[in-house]
Amino acid sequence: MKINIQNASKIQSILAAANGRAAAHTYSTATEIIALADRAERELLGLLPKKSAPGATYRSESGGTVASAYKYARATTTVAMVRRGAGWYLASAVATEAGRTTHGSQLTLTAEQDRQAVGRWRKHGVAATTTATA
């Protein structure tokens, strides 16, 4: 389902089904998911032109980091989104558990997108360097 304000009630229902009664460290509103899609779009367009965006995926786990004194597992929500031609679509929302830290967010490019992004970096004078070790 496309992530936008028109689908907010549907997104809210999907989150409620995934979270059950958990609320404290979860994604629980459509507004949070829309904000994630906006962040994913900014990250992606920082690497590629918009026409090359479809096919990328974005995964995010709610909850962030809690104090080191927090020793119990806590309920979180992990959402997966895929970028299509018309924007970001919600692929899944599942309940997960985390300890003190979560996995955060990750943008994943297709092999072709990766090739294009590396080409853009090199064109603008940015090159990866490696250090050889013996």
C-alpha positions as CSV (number, residue, x, y, z in Angstrom):
1,M,0.0,0.0,0.0
2,K,1.3,3.4,-0.9
3,I,2.5,5.4,2.1
4,N,0.5,8.7,2.1
5,I,-2.0,10.6,4.1
6,Q,-4.9,9.2,2.1
7,N,-4.0,5.7,3.4
8,A,-3.4,6.8,7.0
9,S,-6.3,4.7,8.4
10,K,-5.2,1.6,6.6
11,I,-1.6,2.1,7.8
12,Q,-2.8,2.7,11.3
13,S,-4.7,-0.6,11.2
14,I,-1.7,-2.5,9.9
15,L,0.4,-1.1,12.8
16,A,-2.2,-1.9,15.4
17,A,-2.4,-5.5,14.1
18,A,1.4,-5.8,14.2
19,N,1.8,-4.2,17.7
20,G,-1.0,-5.8,19.5
21,R,-1.2,-4.1,23.0
22,A,2.4,-2.8,22.9
23,A,2.8,0.9,22.5
24,A,5.8,2.3,24.3
25,H,8.7,1.6,21.8
26,T,6.7,0.9,18.7
27,Y,5.7,2.7,15.5
28,S,2.1,3.3,16.3
29,T,0.9,6.1,14.0
30,A,0.6,6.5,10.3
31,T,2.4,9.9,10.7
32,E,5.5,8.1,11.9
33,I,5.5,5.9,8.8
34,I,5.0,8.8,6.5
35,A,7.9,10.5,8.2
36,L,10.0,7.4,7.6
37,A,9.1,7.4,3.9
38,D,10.1,11.0,3.7
39,R,13.4,10.3,5.3
40,A,14.0,7.3,3.1
41,E,13.3,9.5,0.0
42,R,15.8,12.2,1.2
43,E,18.5,9.5,1.7
44,L,17.8,7.9,-1.6
45,L,17.7,11.1,-3.6
46,G,21.0,12.1,-2.0
47,L,22.5,9.1,-3.9
48,L,20.5,8.8,-7.1
49,P,18.3,10.8,-9.5
50,K,14.6,10.3,-8.9
51,K,14.2,8.3,-12.2
52,S,16.5,5.7,-10.7
53,A,14.8,5.4,-7.4
54,P,12.4,2.5,-8.0
55,G,13.6,-0.8,-6.5
56,A,15.3,0.5,-3.4
57,T,14.1,-0.8,0.0
58,Y,14.1,0.7,3.4
59,R,13.9,-1.1,6.7
60,S,13.5,0.6,10.1
61,E,13.1,-0.7,13.6
62,S,11.4,1.5,16.2
63,G,12.6,2.2,19.7
64,G,16.0,3.7,19.4
65,T,18.4,3.3,22.4
66,V,17.4,3.1,26.0
67,A,19.5,3.6,29.1
68,S,22.1,0.9,29.9
69,A,20.1,0.2,33.2
70,Y,17.2,-1.0,31.0
71,K,17.7,-4.8,31.1
72,Y,14.5,-6.2,29.7
73,A,13.4,-7.1,26.2
74,R,11.0,-4.5,24.8
75,A,8.5,-4.7,22.0
76,T,9.4,-2.8,18.9
77,T,8.0,-2.6,15.3
78,T,10.0,-3.3,12.2
79,V,8.7,-1.8,9.0
80,A,9.9,-2.6,5.5
81,M,9.2,-0.3,2.6
82,V,9.9,-0.5,-1.1
83,R,10.3,2.4,-3.5
84,R,8.2,2.1,-6.7
85,G,7.7,4.7,-9.4
86,A,5.0,6.5,-7.6
87,G,6.6,6.6,-4.2
88,W,7.2,4.5,-1.1
89,Y,5.0,1.5,-0.4
90,L,4.6,-0.4,2.9
91,A,5.7,-4.0,2.4
92,S,5.4,-5.2,5.9
93,A,5.0,-4.2,9.6
94,V,5.9,-6.8,12.1
95,A,6.3,-7.0,15.9
96,T,9.9,-7.5,17.0
97,E,11.8,-7.4,20.3
98,A,14.9,-5.4,21.1
99,G,17.2,-5.1,24.1
100,R,19.0,-1.9,24.9
101,T,19.5,-0.9,21.2
102,T,17.7,-1.6,18.0
103,H,18.8,-2.2,14.4
104,G,17.8,1.3,13.4
105,S,17.2,2.1,9.8
106,Q,18.8,0.8,6.6
107,L,18.4,1.9,2.9
108,T,19.3,-0.9,0.5
109,L,20.0,-0.3,-3.2
110,T,19.7,-2.7,-6.1
111,A,23.0,-3.7,-7.8
112,E,22.2,-1.2,-10.6
113,Q,21.5,1.6,-8.2
114,D,24.7,0.9,-6.4
115,R,26.6,1.1,-9.6
116,Q,25.0,4.4,-10.5
117,A,25.7,5.9,-7.0
118,V,29.3,4.9,-7.1
119,G,29.6,6.4,-10.6
120,R,28.2,9.7,-9.3
121,W,30.6,9.7,-6.4
122,R,33.5,9.2,-8.7
123,K,32.4,11.8,-11.2
124,H,32.3,14.4,-8.4
125,G,35.8,13.5,-7.2
126,V,34.9,11.2,-4.3
127,A,36.7,7.9,-4.4
128,A,36.8,5.1,-2.0
129,T,40.2,4.2,-0.7
130,T,41.5,1.0,0.9
131,T,44.4,0.4,3.1
132,A,46.5,-2.7,2.3
133,T,47.6,-4.7,5.3
134,A,50.4,-7.3,5.2
